[in-house]
Amino acid sequence: AEYLGVDFSTKMLEGAQSLMQQFAAELKSVPTFQQADVRSLKLPEATFDCVLTERCLLNLPSRDDQWQTIREIHRVLKPGGTYLMVEGTEDGLQKLNRVREPMGLEPIPTVASDNVSALKFHEAELERVLEPYFSIEKKHYFGLYYLISRVVHPLLAAPAQPKFDAPINAIARKLSETYPCDMNLGHVVGYKLIAKK
């Protein structure tokens, strides 16, 4: 397969190149990278079989930018192409905070001090915008991972702050991969979308 990685930030692209070189022996295909604005890709229509975004759209500055990017992704997908969208939602964050509260944990804020640009989606609104362009083939939550990493881990680490690279988070990820429990919990949701054309 041929892969193209796109990012607005040249620093992120440098990091991707570095990772690609680090894992070169394991790669079956060598991706290329391009500095570009996802809101306006300089690519022909119907270029890709598949597009993947992971916590990309939620970092765009406005809803209009997010909706424009969805239309742009649709434009560059081939008819029947797949869009794998992994983005943050307010709905899942609120549900996660409702689990944290009775455990004595502070709510996770919508916007964190280390990511003030996060603009999470409301799932119903997002799905209304997606509907003219995509059919939703699958919707997946990562609830088991978030239950362990955002509830159990902070309780075990208290009074210290939990660390992102703590072994329990790797265990949570492995458990989620092995036993994909799809509880509607956590601020990240994945969609498998099929382009309508």
Stockholm file with secondary structure:
# STOCKHOLM 1.0

chainA/1-197         AEYLGVDFSTKMLEGAQSLMQQFAAELKSVPTFQQADVRSLKLPEATFDCVLTERCLLNLPSRDDQWQTIREIHRVLKPGGTYLMVEGTEDGLQKLNRVREPMGLEPIPTVASDNVSALKFHEAELERVLEPYFSIEKKHYFGLYYLISRVVHPLLAAPAQPKFDAPINAIARKLSETYPCDMNLGHVVGYKLIAKK
#=GR chainA/1-197 SS CCCEEEESCHHHHHHHHHHHHHTGGGCSSCCEEEECCTTSCCSCTTCEEEEEEESCGGGSSSHHHHHHHHHHHHHHEEEEEEEEEEEEBHHHHHHHHHHHGGGTCCCCCSSBTTBTTCCCBCHHHHHHHHTTTEEEEEEEECHHHHHIIIIIHHHHHTTSCCCTTCHHHHHHHHHHHHSCCCCSCSSEEEEEEEECC
#=GC SS_cons         CCCEEEESCHHHHHHHHHHHHHTGGGCSSCCEEEECCTTSCCSCTTCEEEEEEESCGGGSSSHHHHHHHHHHHHHHEEEEEEEEEEEEBHHHHHHHHHHHGGGTCCCCCSSBTTBTTCCCBCHHHHHHHHTTTEEEEEEEECHHHHHIIIIIHHHHHTTSCCCTTCHHHHHHHHHHHHSCCCCSCSSEEEEEEEECC
//
